[in-house]
Amino acid sequence: MKPKSILITGGAGFIGSNFIIEFLKKHPNIKLINLDKLTYAGELSNLEDIEDFPNYQFVKGDICDRNLVEELFKSYKIDGVIHFAAESHVDNSINNPDAFIQTNVFGTFTLIDVARNYWMSAPHQFNIGCENNRFLHISTDEVYGTLGDTGLFTESTPYAPNSPYSASKASSDFVVRSYFHTYGMNVVTTNCSNNYGPRQHDEKLIPTIIRKAINNESIPIYGDGKNIRDWLYVSDHCRGIELAFLNGKSGETYNIGGKNERDNIYIAHKICDVLDEMIPYEKSYKKLITFVTDRPGHDFRYAIDASKIESELGWKAQENFESGIKKTIRWYLNKYNKE
């Protein structure tokens, strides 16, 4: 597909801002409209590099505001949607689940339903010129639940969400799926593993470890630190999203993972090792690591099989964890030195 005007939701957040910056530089003839509510996770400073680009427009607003979304489709003649916007912090979903249901489920429904009404006249009948318009929905590996010591999540793994966050994302995935099967909408879904890299919100694991270490504060690690995640550098994820949006097959799901399984205590130790080299302190930063009570419903292990997007769309991760974490730490050291 060759879109002219794409609505990006949640583009001031971590993954969305990285995607916008990289996409705009490669596609100067495509207009990006960034709709973001600017909650705690959205930072306009993430987009300082491109805020004056002629093919970029920021709109502050809520994806649940149907009138606003309809107006954006009409004003900008939207012919593509890349839907990042979501409440995504598991701890917050435990304490405040209603916001996750509202944004992740109802917000996704609002977006895709407005797109359907704007692009289609009836089920399986597109308006003239809208035949290739596409809705890409970005989801998470957490919808699949948890893994034991072995195995990988594939696109056919049954859904088994274990937190209010993952349940809300699973629900939104099913809404998008239903619009493909019922209405024939051109939809693609991507499910990714844990992202890391520049512009991630300070509350997340890796920025927290870096920030706590350089401030000589205790570094909190849940439980025994043995929970395992598959870590994906954000730029690799952004390339996968672009490929899925431009070249993916309608109705398909593509899992995007980094093949970098690491447990949390390894993550903490590795960051401390890098900091010991970059900005050595009188003792190793590892001395700051402390173990805290595990959160309820904490999944043991996630790991993604990305062979489908690799074989069908030619995607491949360019960073392993050890190379990506050094780039990430340098970015955060620069950020925190500015503050």
C-alpha positions as CSV (number, residue, x, y, z in Angstrom):
1,M,0.0,0.0,0.0
2,K,1.0,3.6,-0.6
3,P,-0.7,5.8,2.0
4,K,-0.8,9.6,1.9
5,S,-2.1,10.4,5.3
6,I,-1.6,8.2,8.3
7,L,-3.2,8.7,11.8
8,I,-0.7,7.7,14.5
9,T,-2.2,7.2,17.9
10,G,-0.1,7.5,21.0
11,G,2.8,8.9,19.0
12,A,4.2,10.9,22.0
13,G,4.9,7.7,23.9
14,F,7.9,5.5,23.9
15,I,7.5,3.3,20.8
16,G,5.3,5.7,18.9
17,S,7.7,8.6,19.1
18,N,10.6,6.4,18.0
19,F,8.4,5.1,15.1
20,I,7.4,8.6,14.0
21,I,11.0,10.0,14.0
22,E,12.3,7.0,11.9
23,F,9.3,6.9,9.6
24,L,9.2,10.6,8.7
25,K,12.8,10.6,7.7
26,K,12.3,7.7,5.3
27,H,8.9,8.8,3.9
28,P,8.8,12.6,3.4
29,N,5.8,12.4,1.1
30,I,3.5,10.8,3.7
31,K,1.6,13.0,6.2
32,L,1.6,11.8,9.8
33,I,-1.1,13.0,12.2
34,N,-0.2,12.2,15.8
35,L,-3.2,12.0,18.1
36,D,-2.0,11.7,21.7
37,K,-3.8,12.5,25.0
38,L,-0.5,13.3,26.7
39,T,-1.1,11.2,29.8
40,Y,1.9,10.4,32.1
41,A,3.5,8.3,29.4
42,G,3.3,10.9,26.6
43,E,6.1,13.4,26.2
44,L,6.2,16.0,23.5
45,S,9.9,16.4,24.2
46,N,10.3,13.0,22.6
47,L,9.4,14.6,19.2
48,E,11.5,17.8,19.4
49,D,13.6,16.5,16.4
50,I,10.7,16.5,14.0
51,E,8.1,18.9,15.4
52,D,8.7,21.4,12.6
53,F,8.6,18.8,9.7
54,P,6.0,19.9,7.1
55,N,4.5,16.4,6.9
56,Y,3.9,16.1,10.6
57,Q,0.9,17.4,12.7
58,F,0.3,16.9,16.4
59,V,-3.2,16.8,17.8
60,K,-3.8,16.6,21.6
61,G,-6.9,14.4,22.2
62,D,-8.4,11.2,23.4
63,I,-8.9,8.2,21.1
64,C,-12.2,7.6,22.9
65,D,-13.5,11.0,21.6
66,R,-15.5,9.8,18.6
67,N,-16.3,13.3,17.4
68,L,-12.6,14.3,17.4
69,V,-11.5,11.1,15.6
70,E,-14.2,11.5,12.9
71,E,-13.1,15.1,12.4
72,L,-9.5,14.0,11.9
73,F,-10.5,11.4,9.3
74,K,-12.4,14.1,7.4
75,S,-10.0,16.9,7.7
76,Y,-6.8,14.9,6.8
77,K,-8.4,12.3,4.6
78,I,-6.9,9.5,6.7
79,D,-6.1,6.4,4.6
80,G,-4.0,4.5,7.2
81,V,-4.0,4.1,11.0
82,I,-1.1,2.8,13.1
83,H,-2.5,2.4,16.6
84,F,0.0,2.6,19.4
85,A,-2.1,4.3,22.0
86,A,-2.6,2.2,25.1
87,E,-2.4,2.1,28.9
88,S,0.5,-0.3,29.3
89,H,1.9,-0.4,32.8
90,V,1.0,-3.7,34.5
91,D,1.3,-2.3,38.0
92,N,-1.0,0.6,37.2
93,S,-3.5,-1.9,35.7
94,I,-3.7,-3.7,39.0
95,N,-4.4,-0.5,40.9
96,N,-6.6,1.2,38.3
97,P,-8.0,-1.4,35.9
98,D,-10.9,0.8,34.6
99,A,-8.6,3.2,32.7
100,F,-7.1,0.2,30.9
101,I,-10.5,-1.1,29.8
102,Q,-11.6,2.4,28.7
103,T,-8.5,3.2,26.6
104,N,-7.4,-0.1,25.4
105,V,-10.8,-1.6,24.6
106,F,-13.2,1.2,24.0
107,G,-10.6,3.4,22.4
108,T,-9.6,0.7,19.9
109,F,-13.2,0.1,19.1
110,T,-13.8,3.9,18.5
111,L,-10.8,4.2,16.2
112,I,-11.6,1.1,14.1
113,D,-15.3,1.8,13.9
114,V,-14.7,5.4,12.7
115,A,-12.2,4.0,10.1
116,R,-14.8,1.5,8.9
117,N,-17.5,4.1,8.5
118,Y,-15.1,6.4,6.6
119,W,-13.5,3.8,4.4
120,M,-16.5,1.5,3.7
121,S,-20.1,1.7,2.6
122,A,-21.1,-1.8,3.7
123,P,-19.5,-5.0,4.9
124,H,-16.8,-6.0,2.3
125,Q,-17.6,-2.9,0.2
126,F,-14.9,-0.2,0.2
127,N,-15.5,3.3,-0.9
128,I,-13.8,4.2,-4.2
129,G,-10.1,4.9,-3.5
130,C,-10.2,3.2,-0.1
131,E,-9.6,-0.3,-1.2
132,N,-6.1,-0.4,0.2
133,N,-6.6,1.6,3.4
134,R,-5.2,-0.2,6.4
135,F,-5.6,-0.3,10.2
136,L,-2.5,-1.7,12.0
137,H,-3.0,-2.6,15.6
138,I,0.0,-2.9,17.9
139,S,-0.3,-5.4,20.8
140,T,1.8,-7.3,23.2
141,D,3.1,-10.8,23.9
142,E,1.4,-10.6,27.3
143,V,-1.9,-11.6,25.8
144,Y,-0.5,-15.1,25.5
145,G,-0.1,-15.5,29.2
146,T,3.1,-17.1,30.6
147,L,5.5,-19.8,29.5
148,G,7.4,-22.5,31.4
149,D,11.1,-23.0,31.1
150,T,10.8,-23.9,27.4
151,G,8.7,-23.0,24.3
152,L,7.9,-19.8,22.4
153,F,4.8,-17.8,21.7
154,T,3.7,-18.1,18.1
155,E,0.9,-16.4,16.2
156,S,-1.3,-19.5,16.9
157,T,-0.7,-19.6,20.7
158,P,-4.0,-19.5,22.5
159,Y,-4.7,-16.3,24.4
160,A,-4.4,-16.5,28.2
161,P,-4.0,-13.0,29.7
162,N,-3.2,-12.9,33.4
163,S,-3.4,-9.2,34.3
164,P,-6.0,-6.4,33.7
165,Y,-3.5,-4.9,31.3
166,S,-3.0,-8.0,29.2
167,A,-6.8,-8.8,29.3
168,S,-7.6,-5.3,28.0
169,K,-5.0,-5.8,25.1
170,A,-6.4,-9.2,24.3
171,S,-9.9,-7.7,24.1
172,S,-8.7,-5.0,21.8
173,D,-7.0,-7.7,19.6
174,F,-10.3,-9.5,19.3
175,V,-12.2,-6.3,18.4
176,V,-9.7,-5.8,15.5
177,R,-9.9,-9.4,14.4
178,S,-13.7,-9.2,14.4
179,Y,-13.7,-6.2,12.0
180,F,-11.6,-8.2,9.5
181,H,-13.9,-11.3,9.6
182,T,-17.2,-9.4,9.9
183,Y,-16.7,-6.3,7.7
184,G,-13.7,-7.4,5.6
185,M,-11.6,-4.5,6.9
186,N,-7.9,-4.4,5.9
187,V,-6.3,-5.0,9.3
188,V,-3.0,-6.2,10.6
189,T,-2.0,-6.9,14.2
190,T,1.5,-7.1,15.6
191,N,2.4,-8.6,19.0
192,C,5.8,-7.6,20.4
193,S,8.0,-8.6,23.2
194,N,9.4,-6.2,25.8
195,N,10.8,-3.1,24.2
196,Y,13.7,-1.1,25.5
197,G,15.7,1.9,24.2
198,P,15.6,5.7,24.0
199,R,12.5,7.6,25.1
200,Q,11.0,5.0,27.3
201,H,9.1,6.3,30.4
202,D,11.2,6.6,33.5
203,E,9.0,4.2,35.5
204,K,9.8,1.1,33.3
205,L,12.4,-1.4,34.4
206,I,15.5,-0.4,32.4
207,P,15.2,3.4,32.9
208,T,14.5,2.8,36.6
209,I,17.6,0.7,37.0
210,I,19.7,3.3,35.2
211,R,18.2,6.2,37.1
212,K,18.4,4.6,40.5
213,A,22.0,3.5,40.0
214,I,23.3,6.9,39.0
215,N,21.4,8.6,41.9
216,N,23.0,6.0,44.3
217,E,19.6,4.7,45.3
218,S,18.3,1.2,45.9
219,I,17.6,-0.7,42.6
220,P,14.3,-2.6,43.2
221,I,14.0,-6.0,41.6
222,Y,10.7,-8.0,41.9
223,G,10.8,-11.4,43.7
224,D,14.0,-13.3,43.1
225,G,14.7,-11.6,39.8
226,K,14.3,-14.8,37.8
227,N,11.3,-13.6,35.7
228,I,12.4,-13.9,32.0
229,R,11.5,-11.5,29.2
230,D,12.5,-11.5,25.5
231,W,14.0,-8.0,24.9
232,L,13.5,-6.1,21.7
233,Y,15.4,-2.9,20.8
234,V,12.8,-0.2,19.9
235,S,14.3,0.6,16.5
236,D,14.1,-3.1,15.5
237,H,10.4,-3.1,16.6
238,C,9.7,0.1,14.6
239,R,11.1,-1.5,11.4
240,G,8.9,-4.5,12.0
241,I,5.8,-2.3,12.4
242,E,6.6,-0.4,9.1
243,L,7.1,-3.7,7.2
244,A,3.8,-5.1,8.6
245,F,1.9,-1.9,7.8
246,L,3.3,-1.5,4.2
247,N,3.7,-5.1,3.2
248,G,1.9,-7.4,5.6
249,K,-1.0,-9.6,4.5
250,S,-4.5,-8.4,5.5
251,G,-6.0,-10.2,8.5
252,E,-2.7,-11.6,9.6
253,T,-0.8,-11.3,12.9
254,Y,2.9,-10.9,13.1
255,N,4.9,-11.6,16.3
256,I,8.0,-9.3,16.7
257,G,10.6,-10.5,19.2
258,G,14.3,-9.9,19.7
259,K,15.5,-13.5,20.5
260,N,17.1,-12.0,23.6
261,E,15.8,-13.8,26.6
262,R,17.2,-12.4,29.8
263,D,16.0,-12.6,33.4
264,N,15.6,-9.4,35.4
265,I,18.6,-10.0,37.6
266,Y,20.8,-10.4,34.6
267,I,19.4,-7.1,33.2
268,A,20.2,-5.3,36.5
269,H,23.7,-6.8,36.6
270,K,24.5,-6.0,33.0
271,I,23.4,-2.4,33.3
272,C,25.5,-2.1,36.5
273,D,28.5,-3.6,34.7
274,V,28.2,-1.1,31.8
275,L,27.8,1.8,34.3
276,D,30.8,0.6,36.2
277,E,32.8,1.1,32.9
278,M,31.2,4.3,31.7
279,I,30.9,6.3,35.0
280,P,32.7,4.3,37.7
281,Y,31.7,4.9,41.3
282,E,33.7,4.1,44.5
283,K,32.0,0.6,44.5
284,S,30.1,-1.4,42.0
285,Y,26.5,-0.3,41.3
286,K,25.5,-3.9,41.9
287,K,25.7,-3.1,45.6
288,L,22.5,-1.1,45.2
289,I,20.3,-4.0,44.0
290,T,17.6,-4.9,46.4
291,F,14.7,-7.5,46.1
292,V,11.1,-6.4,46.7
293,T,7.8,-8.2,47.0
294,D,6.7,-9.6,43.7
295,R,3.6,-8.1,42.1
296,P,0.3,-10.2,41.9
297,G,0.0,-12.3,38.8
298,H,3.6,-11.7,37.7
299,D,4.1,-13.9,34.6
300,F,7.3,-16.0,34.8
301,R,8.5,-16.0,31.2
302,Y,7.7,-14.5,27.8
303,A,9.5,-15.4,24.6
304,I,8.4,-14.8,21.0
305,D,9.0,-16.9,17.8
306,A,9.5,-14.2,15.2
307,S,10.1,-16.6,12.3
308,K,6.8,-15.6,10.5
309,I,7.7,-11.9,10.1
310,E,11.3,-12.9,9.3
311,S,10.4,-15.3,6.5
312,E,7.3,-13.5,5.0
313,L,8.4,-9.8,5.3
314,G,12.2,-10.1,5.6
315,W,12.5,-8.6,9.0
316,K,15.4,-9.3,11.3
317,A,16.5,-7.8,14.6
318,Q,19.8,-5.8,14.2
319,E,20.6,-5.4,17.9
320,N,21.2,-8.0,20.5
321,F,20.6,-7.1,24.1
322,E,24.3,-6.4,24.8
323,S,24.7,-4.0,21.9
324,G,21.3,-2.3,22.4
325,I,21.7,-1.8,26.2
326,K,24.9,0.2,25.7
327,K,23.1,2.6,23.2
328,T,20.2,2.8,25.7
329,I,22.4,3.7,28.7
330,R,24.2,6.4,26.7
331,W,20.9,8.0,25.8
332,Y,19.7,8.0,29.3
333,L,22.9,9.3,30.8
334,N,22.7,12.2,28.3
335,K,19.0,12.8,29.3
336,Y,19.6,12.7,33.0
337,N,22.7,15.0,32.7
338,K,20.4,17.6,31.0
339,E,17.9,17.5,33.8
